[in-house]
C-alpha cells in the first residue's frame, strides 16, 4: 500500500531518479531559468529549485557544489540568476509553472517551469 508516500518515482530507481532531478535542475539553471518538460517532472523539481535558490541567496557555495557534484559552472550561473532584484525580494515561490498542450507522441501533459520575474 502506498499511503502517505509523497515522492514521485518517475519510473526509475533511486540512483537514476537522483541523476534525472539533478540534471533537470542543472538544465534549468543553464537555460537561464526556463525549461519545458512533463508535468510530473516539473512538480518534482520545483521544491528542489526553491531550496537551491535559497542556498544561493545565502551564498552557501559548498552546499551547492555538493548537490551538483563539483560542477562549478552551474553554481556560478545560479549565483548570477539569484542577483536579479525580482528574486532577491522574495522569500519563497521563486518558480512558477504553466501548462502547455499535450505531447503528440504519447499524450503526456507538458509544462514549462520558469523563474518568476525573468519571464
C-alpha positions, 0 to 999 in steps of 0.5 A: 500500500502506498499511503502517505508516500509523497515522492514521485518515482518517475519510473526509475530507481533511486540512483537514476531518479537522483541523476534525472532531478539533478540534471533537470535542475542543472538544465534549468539553471543553464537555460537561464531559468526556463525549461519545458518538460512533463508535468510530473517532472516539473512538480518534482523539481520545483521544491528542489529549485526553491531550496537551491535558490535559497542556498544561493541567496545565502551564498552557501557555495559548498552546499551547492557544489555538493548537490551538483557534484563539483560542477562549478559552472552551474553554481556560478550561473545560479549565483548570477540568476539569484542577483536579479532584484525580482528574486532577491525580494522574495522569500519563497515561490521563486518558480512558477509553472504553466501548462502547455498542450499535450505531447503528440507522441504519447499524450503526456501533459507538458509544462514549462517551469520558469523563474518568476520575474525573468519571464 
